[in-house]
């Protein structure tokens, strides 16, 4: 799972996010998932509604 934090530049060519990876735990790092030239295996999900 990746949680977007911020864009790293005005061109939006990378972003900083929190990422959880299996047994590795949580990282805070620069990513390109979902961007042109980024990882093709990215599957975005955006919850429509939060709450009970």
C-alpha positions as CSV (number, residue, x, y, z in Angstrom):
1,X,0.0,0.0,0.0
2,X,1.2,3.5,-0.8
3,X,0.0,6.7,0.8
4,X,0.8,9.8,-1.1
5,X,2.4,12.7,0.9
6,X,3.6,15.3,-1.6
7,X,5.0,16.0,-5.1
8,X,8.8,16.4,-5.2
9,X,8.9,18.9,-8.0
10,X,6.6,21.1,-10.2
11,X,6.9,18.6,-13.1
12,X,5.2,15.9,-10.9
13,X,7.8,13.4,-12.1
14,X,8.1,11.8,-8.6
15,X,6.5,12.0,-5.2
16,X,7.1,11.2,-1.6
17,X,5.0,8.6,0.1
18,X,4.7,6.1,2.9
19,X,4.8,2.5,1.5
20,X,4.1,-0.8,3.2
21,X,5.8,-3.8,1.6
22,X,5.0,-7.3,2.9
23,X,7.4,-8.3,5.7
24,X,9.6,-5.3,5.1
25,X,7.4,-2.8,7.1
26,X,6.8,0.9,6.3
27,X,9.2,3.1,4.3
28,X,9.0,6.9,3.7
29,X,10.6,7.4,0.3
30,X,10.5,8.8,-3.2
31,X,8.4,6.9,-5.7
32,X,7.2,6.9,-9.4
33,X,4.4,4.3,-9.2
34,X,1.5,5.3,-11.5
35,X,3.4,8.0,-13.3
36,X,4.5,7.9,-17.0
37,X,7.7,5.8,-17.1
38,X,6.9,4.4,-13.6
39,X,6.0,0.9,-12.4
40,X,3.4,-0.7,-14.8
41,X,2.1,-3.0,-12.0
42,X,0.6,-0.1,-10.0
43,X,-3.1,-0.6,-9.3
44,X,-4.7,2.6,-7.9
45,X,-7.5,2.6,-5.3
46,X,-9.3,5.6,-4.0
47,X,-11.9,5.1,-1.3
48,X,-15.1,6.9,-2.1
49,X,-16.4,7.2,1.4
50,X,-14.8,6.9,4.9
51,X,-16.7,6.0,8.0
52,X,-19.0,3.3,9.4
